[in-house]
Each structure stands twice: as structure tokens, then as C-alpha cells.
Amino acid sequence: MWPRLAFGALTAALGGIAGLILPQLLRVLVDDLAAHPTKATLMAGIGVMAIFGVLEAAMYAARRQFTVKPAVAIERQMREDLFVRLQRLPAGFHDAWSSGQLLSRSMSDLGLVRRYLAFGSVMTVSSAVVIAVGLVMMYILDWRFFLLYAVIVAPMFIAGTVFRTRFHQASRRVMDLQGELATTVEESVQGIRILKAFGRADFSARQLVARLSGLKQAELGKASTLGWFIGVVTALPGLTMAAALLIGVRLVVEGQMSPGTLVAFFATAGLLSNPLAELGQFIGMYVATKAALERHVEIMREPTSIASPSQPESPARSGRLELRGVGFRYPDAAPDAAPILHDVNLRLTPGETMALVGETGSGKSTLLQLIPRIYEATEGTVLVDGADVRSLALADLRTRIAVAFEDATLFSDSVRRNVLLGVPAAADDDEREAALAEALRVAQAGFVASLPEGADTQIGEEGLSLSGGQRQRLALARAVAARPDIMLLDDPLSALDVSTEERVIAELGDALAETTTLIVAHRPSTVALADRVALLEGGTITAVGPHQQLLEENAHYRHVISSLHEDETVEELFAPEDEPVPAAPASADETPKGGAA
Ligand SMILES: Nc1ncnc2c1ncn2[C@@H]1O[C@H](COP(=O)(O)OP(=O)(O)OP(=O)(O)O)[C@@H](O)[C@H]1O
């Protein structure tokens, strides 16, 4: 890869040097033709010029051949590394970074790096070589001209130093604003229904216009910085040539210099003016690429605090789950804020189903996310199969556990691939099909059969849109298909109508008989699925026991349960289990709840 880039720079430099030979030929031709004008001299001169011209063109073509491939390969590799990094970084990192910033860093920033590698870097080397060789040739032609030309280097150097600092700041600002713009566009597209429903499309447009104006100003500032620098690097050689013309004509008239030398100087100076002006552009490209790389490195250096241990344990799989003295505060929480969770002690026996109940915002979802290490407990220990989760390889831990969140995220892919996401790659086709059929049955996702292409139907952003209830059932099917030892369900049935929910619960009860399940419940009917219920109150578990017992003994539990379901009174909840519960209206409640849209 790097040798190809080096060859690219070499061919670019050789092409430039081949071009610099032409003024020397011009000098010989002019002086010889003036002294002994013969047809043979003229033809030889034209022939050599043509050869060098073709050589210059061939070198140009070779440069592109050498440089484009490695630059594209490096860009691809950097993008892959960034993506892998983003996957590994903890959820806390993603909370703190906007998606637009990550998008612009992985797309436009890395495109800039590719362009600099394929073009800017080799052309910088070749321009520098051409300028150096050109200056040597000027010296050979006449030292006075060389001196004259060399004088402009000092102001160019000063201008270059000032330019680099300013252009770096301007480039960085433009990139950051591009990231913010990407976030605004993404949020407006994601939230288009809300904006339309509230008639606030103009609000989003105004926000976008404000961002665009900011970006425009920053782009203009960047362009004007580049503009004045290129102006300086173009004007200085021009001024030098004017001075050289004055001095050169005088030297020729006085007979101290041949006309050929003067012509050759101007031809050389003409050839150098382009690399000099381009060098300005390339320095600009270098500075912008440096800013892009800094943004890249910022992410690549983010600590992956949640990682696999170097020597992971591999305890026998049993489905045991225990939380010992667990506490947690979010990384971005104020230092004086109370922890979300503290002193949480909970033990689930293998195969047990436990419901987690608490008031809204009490930390139920947070607690669930500590188990597969989506967030890391800041106090205490989470144990899976008797081992601290931090001592297990992450991949291993996450095959032991499957999760289904209320906000069912599906990918732009077929139903089949979405549901089989957690099935081990080693499973053969029959096993995969069996897992799919079983999972769809348990999750009551029979609607899949009536989709246009059944389980091969494309869903997600690039495919068919599903209702909130359908998506939740597929997310639940995904968790079931993974056949974990421990299942974490974060209110995964909230968008289902009551009768579908009852059927799912009945199926889940059978399917999860041997799976340890912790289920965040917002409906008494979900709570009924559980062997025992844990009550989360004030950031800790204050009671654990069977639903009926907690209803009888715990006032806060009664309060939470009664607030969960408006249709059922506390008295009805006390009703013996075999007594029929009044049927809730079987509305087609498949619309997404809250943020699950
Ligand atoms: N990523 C986050 N960063 C900072 N604070 C958060 C984050 N996610 C949640 N919180 C805060 O943690 C608290 C607990 O949230 P959590 O979602 O765990 O509650 P919950 O009991 O699941 O709520 P609900 O029943 O409404 O789903 C809330 O006060 C919330 O504002």
C-alpha cells in the first residue's frame, strides 16, 4: 500500500522534472538556431521535446494508477475500523455523541483523507521536488535569477505559517458544523411524522436554515483564508518575473546573458508558478485532512471501558442470575446527583420468571441493561451463571442472555434475518428454520405468513413498514429465537392488544419454562406471568415475592400496580386467579405506544 503511494509520488515528481527539461531544450534551440540555423537542429529539438512531453503524460497516468487503489483501500479500512470501534464503544459514549457527528466523521471526513492520500500527498511531494529541481536549474542558468527567485521563499514561508493555523481552525469548524447539520437532518427525517402532526415542519426548516447559514459563513471564512494564501503564492512569483524581465533584458542587451538563457529562465519560472500556486492548495488540503484525522482519532482513542477480559471465565451454563450490592449512575449525570440505582440485591434461580415493577423512571430499564453490560454497574457485582459478568467474554455473555426492549429496533433486512439475529452462525439451515418457526409462534407473529414474501419480506427503513405491535412481536421473536439461558424483557408487550398479549404470555410461559426471565412489567397481566415479583423503589429493590403476597403486604406495590392499569381496580386484582376477569375491550391496539413509533 505505502510503496504504491511512494511510487505514485515518484512518478508525479518524474513527470514534473520531465516538464522542466523542456526549458533547457528551449535554451539550446534558441541559442543554436541563432548561431547556426539548420533544419536538422530544429528537427532534433522538436523530436526530443515530443519525447519528454509524452514522458510527462505517461508519468501522470502512472501516478493515478499507483495512488488511487491504496487511497481507496486505506479509506475503506479506516471506515471499517471506525465502525468496529463504534460498535465496541459503550452505550454511554453513544449517549454523549450525536449520530450526525459520527456520520460525518465516517463519511465526509474519511473521503477527505482518501482524496489527500490519492492526490494531495503525492502532489505535495512532487511539487516540492519540481520546485527544488527548478531552483537548481535556475542556478545553473544564472545565479542572479536564482537569487531573485529564492528571495520570495521567505514571505511565502511566513504566509504559509499563518495560513496553516487559520485554515486548520476554519476546516475544523466547518467539519463540526457539518456534523451538527447531519444531526438536524437526521432528526427531522426520523421525526417527520411528529413534526407534520404538530404542524411544525417550519420549526425544523428554521432550525435547518440556521445551521445552513452558520455552515455557509464558516465555509466562506475557510474559502477566503485559502483565497488570500493562494493569492500570495501566485502573486509573488509573478512579481519576481516582472523584476527578472527588467534585469534580464538589460543583461541580454549588455551582452552579459544569451537570449536563450533568458527564454529558458522564463520558461522555467512559468513551469514553477503552477507547482507554487498548487502547493498552496495542497497545504490547504493537508491542513483540512489533519483536522479530519484529529476528529477520527478522537473516536478511535475513546476508551472502550466495557471490554472482554484477557482471560475470560467460562462457567457452566445454568441460567443463574444474581445482583449483589449493585449501584449505578449514568456517566453524564451531575456529580452531586443521587445514583439511579443503589444496593440492589436480587437472585433469580434457573428457570424462574421474575417481574420487575416500579414507578415510571424508577430505573427498571437501567437495571436490565447492566446485566448484558450495555452499561457497567458502578457499584457491586452482577453474576451470570455464578461468575462476575466482567470476567466473561462479552460475546459469550451475550449469547447467554437475550433482550427485547419496548422500543423494538428492527434493521433494514428480511424478517428472517431480523428474527435470527441472535442465532449462532454455526446453526444449520434446518435449525435456523425451526428456531424461526418456533419464535414466530411464541411471539404470536402469525402475520408474517401474510406479508408479501413471508419471512423473506424486507422490513425496516428500506422495506415494508410494520405497526408498533408487529415490530414488538418480531423483537420478542428475536429474543426467543436466540434460545438464551437468561431472557431480559423490557416491557415487550406494551403495544399489543389485550387478547394478543394474553396469548403471547401463555406461549411464553411454556417456551420460557427453562429460561430464567426478568421482565419489566407495566401491565398486571404481564406481572401474572411471573413466579415472583421484585419491587424497585427509590433506586433499590425493597420487596420480592409472589404477586398476590406483595399485593396483600406492600402498600407501595399496591400503589404501583393500581397505577399501571386504569381498567382494573385493586379489588379486581385481589380476585382469585380462577375467577374470570372482566374482558377488556379487544381493540386493535397495535399502534405504537409512546416513543415506540
Ligand atoms: N442514557 C441516559 N443518560 C442519563 N440518564 C438516563 C439515561 N437513561 C435514563 N436515564 C435516567 O435514569 C432514570 C431511570 O430511567 P429508566 O429508563 O431506567 O426508568 P424506567 O423505570 O425503565 O422508566 P419507564 O417505566 O418509564 O420505562 C430516569 O430518571 C432517566 O431520566
The ligand as an SDF file (V2000), in Angstrom:
LIG
                    3D

 31 33  0  0  0  0  0  0  0  0999 V2000
  -28.8390    7.4080   28.8820 N   0  0  0  0  0  0  0  0  0  0  0  0
  -29.1730    8.0580   29.9880 C   0  0  0  0  0  0  0  0  0  0  0  0
  -28.3790    9.0280   30.4780 N   0  0  0  0  0  0  0  0  0  0  0  0
  -28.7110    9.6720   31.6140 C   0  0  0  0  0  0  0  0  0  0  0  0
  -29.8190    9.4160   32.3420 N   0  0  0  0  0  0  0  0  0  0  0  0
  -30.6440    8.4610   31.8950 C   0  0  0  0  0  0  0  0  0  0  0  0
  -30.3710    7.7340   30.7020 C   0  0  0  0  0  0  0  0  0  0  0  0
  -31.3670    6.8420   30.5100 N   0  0  0  0  0  0  0  0  0  0  0  0
  -32.2270    7.0050   31.5450 C   0  0  0  0  0  0  0  0  0  0  0  0
  -31.8020    7.9670   32.3660 N   0  0  0  0  0  0  0  0  0  0  0  0
  -32.4540    8.3980   33.6120 C   0  0  0  0  0  0  0  0  0  0  0  0
  -32.4870    7.2920   34.5010 O   0  0  0  0  0  0  0  0  0  0  0  0
  -33.7190    7.2450   35.2030 C   0  0  0  0  0  0  0  0  0  0  0  0
  -34.2970    5.8400   35.0920 C   0  0  0  0  0  0  0  0  0  0  0  0
  -34.6440    5.6000   33.7550 O   0  0  0  0  0  0  0  0  0  0  0  0
  -35.1990    4.1810   33.2750 P   0  0  0  0  0  0  0  0  0  0  0  0
  -35.4580    4.2900   31.8160 O   0  0  0  0  0  0  0  0  0  0  0  0
  -34.2640    3.1210   33.7280 O   0  0  0  0  0  0  0  0  0  0  0  0
  -36.5540    4.0910   34.0840 O   0  0  0  0  0  0  0  0  0  0  0  0
  -37.7360    3.0530   33.9390 P   0  0  0  0  0  0  0  0  0  0  0  0
  -38.0930    2.6390   35.3140 O   0  0  0  0  0  0  0  0  0  0  0  0
  -37.4090    1.9900   32.9760 O   0  0  0  0  0  0  0  0  0  0  0  0
  -38.8540    4.0040   33.3410 O   0  0  0  0  0  0  0  0  0  0  0  0
  -40.1580    3.6430   32.4920 P   0  0  0  0  0  0  0  0  0  0  0  0
  -41.0210    2.7920   33.3750 O   0  0  0  0  0  0  0  0  0  0  0  0
  -40.7690    4.9690   32.2250 O   0  0  0  0  0  0  0  0  0  0  0  0
  -39.6980    2.9460   31.2450 O   0  0  0  0  0  0  0  0  0  0  0  0
  -34.5900    8.3260   34.6240 C   0  0  0  0  0  0  0  0  0  0  0  0
  -34.5990    9.4050   35.5400 O   0  0  0  0  0  0  0  0  0  0  0  0
  -33.9170    8.7450   33.3530 C   0  0  0  0  0  0  0  0  0  0  0  0
  -34.0630   10.1150   33.1470 O   0  0  0  0  0  0  0  0  0  0  0  0
  1  2  1  0
  2  3  1  0
  2  7  2  0
  3  4  2  0
  4  5  1  0
  5  6  2  0
  6  7  1  0
  6 10  1  0
  7  8  1  0
  8  9  2  0
  9 10  1  0
 10 11  1  0
 11 12  1  0
 11 30  1  0
 12 13  1  0
 13 14  1  0
 13 28  1  0
 14 15  1  0
 15 16  1  0
 16 17  2  0
 16 18  1  0
 16 19  1  0
 19 20  1  0
 20 21  2  0
 20 22  1  0
 20 23  1  0
 23 24  1  0
 24 25  2  0
 24 26  1  0
 24 27  1  0
 28 29  1  0
 28 30  1  0
 30 31  1  0
M  END
$$$$
